[in-house]
Amino acid sequence: MKKISNYIFEHKGKYLLAITSMIIAVTLDLMSPQFTKHIIDDVIVGKNIAELKYLLLGIFLIGVGRCILNTLKNTPLIVLARILEVPCVRTFLYVFRI
């Protein structure tokens, strides 16, 4: 476990980027229902059609942001998994003496 924590500490910037992207992506996921609520309450029930274009633009931007943030989240984790793969397999083979 100590050996893995050394690798994690060595690449802490990539992990920090992935975690930050994940937190922002979850925040965007939580904002999407609020836009839907405003579309139903203000546009459909309140007959305020002028607001619709801004709300749809917001939903579109949330989708684009989620795509970008998922890429930012997954790319460093894939790279780090490949970096850690060889030392972890060597450690596993050593521990279990395979």
N, C-alpha and C positions, 0 to 999 in steps of 0.2 A: 504494500500500500504506500509505503514511503517513496518507493521508486516512481510510482505513478504520480504522486503529488509533486515530485520534482519536475516531471514533464509538464504537468498542469501549470505550475508556477512559471516555468520557462516560457510558456505560451499564453500568459495571462491576458494579454491584449486581445488575442483572438477570442478567447472565452468571454471576455468582457463585452466585446462587440456582439457576440452571439446572444448573450443574456440580455443586453440592452435592446437588441432588435426584437427579441422575443417579448419583452415587456411592452414595447411600443406596439407590436403587432396585436397583442392581447387587448391593449387599450383601444386600438382601432376597431377590433372585433366588437368591443362593448359599445362603441359609438354608433355603429350601424343601426341597431334597433331604435336609437333615438331619432335618427333621420326618418325612419319608417313611421314612427309615432307622429312626428310633425307633418309628414305627408298626409296621414289619415286625419289627424285632428285639424290642421290648419288649411290644407288644400281641399280635401274631399268634403269634410263636414263644414269648415269655415268658408268655403268657396273663395279662397284666396289663391287664384291660379298664378299670380305673379311670383309667388314664393317657390313654385314647383321647380323652376329651372335651377335655382340655387341649391335646393335640396337634392335634386338629381346630380348636380355637379359634385356635391359633397359625397354622395354615395359612390360616384365614379372615382373620385380622388381617394376615398378609403380603399377601394379595390386595388387601385394602382399602388398605393402605399403598402398594402398587405403583400402584394407580389414582390415589390422591391425588398421589403423587410424579411420575407421568407427566404429570398435569395441570400441576403446578408446574414441571415441566421444559419442557413444550411451549409454554405460554402466553407466558412472557417471550421465548422465541426467535421466536415468530410475530410478536409486537409489534415486536421489534427488527428483524426482517426487513422489515417494512413501513416502519419508520422509515428504514432504510438503503437501501431500494429506490430511491427517487428520486435521492439523491445518487450512488449507484453507477451508475445508468443515465446520468445527466448526465456523470459522469466517463468512462464507457465511450464515449459518443458524442463527447466532446471528444477523447479519445485517438485514436480511430479516424476522427475527422472525418467522421462520418456526418451 
